[in-house]
Amino acid sequence: MPSLDDVFSGSGLLAKAIQGFNPRQAQTDMAKAVASAINDADSLIVEAGTGTGKTFAYLAPVLLSKGKAIVSTGTKNLQEQLFHRDLPVIKKALASNRKTALLKGRANYLCLHRLAQHGGNSTLVESDVLNELSTVRAWANTTKTGDMGEVKTLPEDARVIPLVTSTVDNCLGRDCPDYEDCYLVKARKNAMEADIVVVNHHLFFADMALRDTGFGELIPEADCIIFDEAHQIPEIASEYFGEAISTRQLTEISKEITLLYRTVLKDADQLEKAGEKVRMQAADLRLLFADKPQRGNWLEAMEREEVATQVSRLEAAVGVLYDICKLHIGRDKDLDNLFDRIVQSREKLALFTTKEHDGMSLWYETTPRHIVMHMTPLSIAGKFRRFVESDDRGWVFTSATLVVDNDFTHFQRRMGLEKARTMMLDSPFDYERQAMLCVPRYLPEPHMPTMRKQLVTIAKKLIKASGGRCFLLFTSHAALQEVAAALQEQIDNPVLVQGSTSKQALLSAYLSDPSAVLLGTGAFWEGVDVRGNDLVCVMIDKLPFAAPDDPLLQARLEECRKKGGNPFGSIQIPQAVITLKQGAGRLIRDPADAGVLVICDNRLVTKPYAQTFLGSLPPMKRTRDVSEVETFLANIEQTEHVTEE
């Protein structure tokens, strides 16, 4: 078996397999630290700067070890990239025959039973979904995996997807008539038999939450668990360690009861009427909140008499549905499953009418049609610590953005990983030469009305100097839309705006036109890898502090105050630093890249906490003069033309 030095050296296995491979000491050091964590069943946290090569640094020791491993990453796109691109390359280089599997959440797999349910009942499906349903039926005849991602013509948020996939709630499990042919069951079986399983964080924590109640078996037992993009997991884990109920779930129960009434239980008209009553009461609850999507404190909402009254009506309607459904138990497997979901809905609704919930935040969010009520733990540290310490296995947490001002404390405290070994590896890029950071002079305060006009002025100068090839990143949709509208009127470059089409389509349009400018919010701050001269300028509108009116954040800040802490210093600043590092990380992705990062927030100069932000960014050349930025961009343009000639 080769050593890690044999893998990563200048004449090693990766150098022989990958053209242009350059050995990096940081990559070798990380690989050895990961191997130690696996062998010693220890916990390791690694911040690996952009360009370290962290993916191969954890995959090599995983492939060279003997036990089972789970590799979890932030999104489905990264999951597929890891499985289809990175793993095959390093497996081939190491001549490894270890079995690998890709496992997604159940909502990604076609459910044959639900597809059959909608086979002859087009009257229950909106006309604009019928074409999507036809597309799925045609694909269903040819697929081997049942992975909905194969249907490239369907948008990511296609309305047909919930109709032809299952949820934990509506899955019949072994009672399903299509169980033997179930694509999810087959995918799980492959995962159980594999040595290395690639999942995403949502799937991992959904299973962890189930395992906590004795039912989790989706992710097989593993000797090692690797979290890539680990900065995302505190928020994702919190989501799964809490409770939530939405009017959408209640509406779906109502629709499925109508479907059963019209197809199987044609004598149970009282059941359909009770289901319809639940749907109407759920819709009436949503009408009591503003049309525009919002978040708020649930206990404060319940102080409004009309909200408390409507929740009582909804509870009563669910109670009637429970009583009627109970009369028909045993007549149909789908109805029995629906009864279980009604029981759970009653229990969850009851949680949101009780005021005392220590250590929990009760909050709500609305979509255009529905309202979701959440109960989220203010801290998951204790629970996650117990989970990590309960099994004898290696744990590795890695990301390019875990450290705040050279300190891992924020991440360790949130995850209960105070005893974990930490390792910080700097990027191999020459930021002093490759990049420039500018905080422009004479900026208004971020909250002032004149600020957005100033953003447009600066953006126009940057776009002109670079010829396009810019990302303009915003902390709010309102700022994004206002600046986008102004730029579309004032410049000739194509202006691509997040929300106008899918993220992937926007990126494709951006890459196909060297004069394009892309404007985005959260979705483009991370997980976007644009290399070379396709991206030479990233402008950020202001420091990305979380919205102060976010109810979950408010609850965490209040909890911190009660314990005598400084919520601004220990919660708000660290979270904003990590987000800023993610946005800044879009700029330099390769040793040959060059570009400028412009942050339009004078608090980076005037506030005492400015050094925490600046100290967490790469060591770029700094200026406050936009004309220096224009010269830097002009030089990149000039160098590019010389290279082409």
DANORWO-V249627 format. One line per field, one symbol per residue. psi: psi as a letter, one per 20 degrees, with the letter a starting at -180 (. if undefined). A space follows every 10 residues. Layout:
# DANORWO-V249627
psi->???
This chain:
# DANORWO-V249627
psi->pqrhhhgirh jaghhhhopj pppphhgggg ghhggghghj lrppppooqp ihlhghhhhg hghirhaqqp oprhrhghgh ggghggghgh gghilpjppq qpprqhiipp ohghghhjgk lihipqhiig ghhggggghh iiqhhjohih nhipqhkpih ghhjrrrhgi piciiphjgh jphggggggg ghiqhppoar hggghghghg hhjjipjgpq pqipppoqli iihgggghgi jaqqqqhggh hhgghhgggg gihgmiilhh ggghghgggg hghhghiirq gpprqrphhh hiipghgggh hgggggghgg gggghhhjpi hpghhhghgg hggggggghh hjjphonpjq porqqqrhir pppqopqhpj ggghghggii qnrqppoqri nhpolkpigg ggghikkhiq qqppoqqiqn hhhhqpppnq rkqrqhiqhi ghhhgggggg gggghijbkq popqiqhggg gghggghhhi riqpoppphh aqghhggghg hioijqpppr bghjhrjpno rbjioipppp hrpmqqpijp hggghhgggg ghjjrnhghi ggggghgggg hgghihgoiq hiqqrqooom oihihhqhih hgghiiqqmq pqrjohhhgg gghhhggghg hggh.
